[in-house]
């Protein structure tokens, strides 16, 4: 996967999924960028500080 140094993220996804995603985001009055940044920050934070619940789920 190519990784450039710009701040851009480019994904190719199914057009139907893209339409559904934009519809869901529109209903929450959220932009794709805001959603992506929020999800990315949460993923990074969870990676740095795993939840006790995640550990519990892995033990089962």
N, C-alpha and C positions, 0 to 999 in steps of 0.2 A: 504494500500500500504506500503510495507516494505521500510524503510529508513535507510540505513547503514551510517557509518561515513566515508567511503572512498570517494574518489573523482570520483567514477564511477557512471554513469547513465546507466541503462539497460532498454530497451524498447522492447516489442514484438509487431511488426506491420506486416501488410499484406506484404508478399514477393513482390508482384507487386508494392505496394507503395514504398517499400524500393528500388527496382530497378529504379523506376522513379525518386526518390529523389537523388540517387547517380548519375544518368544520368544528372539531372539538375545541381547538384553541380559540376560535372566534366566539364560541358560546361562553368561554371563560374570560373573554376580552383580554387575551394574552397573545403576544406575538411569538412567532417561531423562535426568534432570537432569545427572548426573555425565558421561554420555556426551556430551550436547550441549555442556556447558561445556568439556570437554576438546577436542572437535572445533572449537569456536568459537575457543578460545585458540590451537590449532595453526594454524588458518586465518589468524588475525590475525598470529601470529608469522611465518608463512611470507610473508605479504603485506609485512611490515616488512623481513624479511631473506630474500629469495628464495634458494632453494637453487641451487647451481651445476648440479645435475642438471636442474632445471626449465628453465634457460637452454639447456642442451645439447639437451633434448627439443624445444624450440621452433625450434632451428636445423635440425633434420632435416626 
